[in-house]
């Protein structure tokens, strides 16, 4: 089985060392390089052609956001997992708009980081669980239940819960366990959501929600 090739981009050597130690314990992952700035990350992507870049947003120079935009324009198949200390809506929306496929906090558990890497490497979108809950809560505050907007196509509360968990990269079985219903029911909800929105996968689902204003950027 081919391993996921990962580039670490963070200006703190200790952070990179900790991530490398964790990632290289995984049989399906290998760290192919380390960068201490956005500019260095761009050069190393061109040289090493990694599958995933773990990109710190707050680095010296032009920073991780600008590097994300340039990398995605030059190497669109490279998946970028945005990394930040701050649970801030602005960083989330800016990173997704720049082309990142995932967003995770530096304070996340190791298992969350591994899940995030595997999710974006698979071409899906990963949202850190606390951010996902926050965004869904803000969305529910914006939408009046009695008058569903054209953008949400009449999603039920249960379907919105499924959307949230799908966005976190959860499997059908994991979602079923979390919600206390059968995997068959989860699959039916998933199919209903995709049909209502005219989408085909989790990446499209999250990007559609942002693009159509189901969740609005703050600041």
Buried (B, 14 or more C-beta within 10 A) or exposed (E): EEBBBBBBBBBEEEBBEBBBEBBEEBEEBBBBBBBBBBBBBBEBBEEBEBBBBBBBBBBEBBBBBBBBBBBBEEBEEBBBBBBBEEBBBEBBBBBBBBBBBBBBBBEBEEEBBBBBBBBBBBEBBBBBBEBBEBBBEBBEEEBEEEEEBEBBBEBBEBBBBBBBBBBBBBEBEBBBEBBEBEBEBBBEBBEBBBEBBEBEEBBBBBBBBBEBEBBEEEE
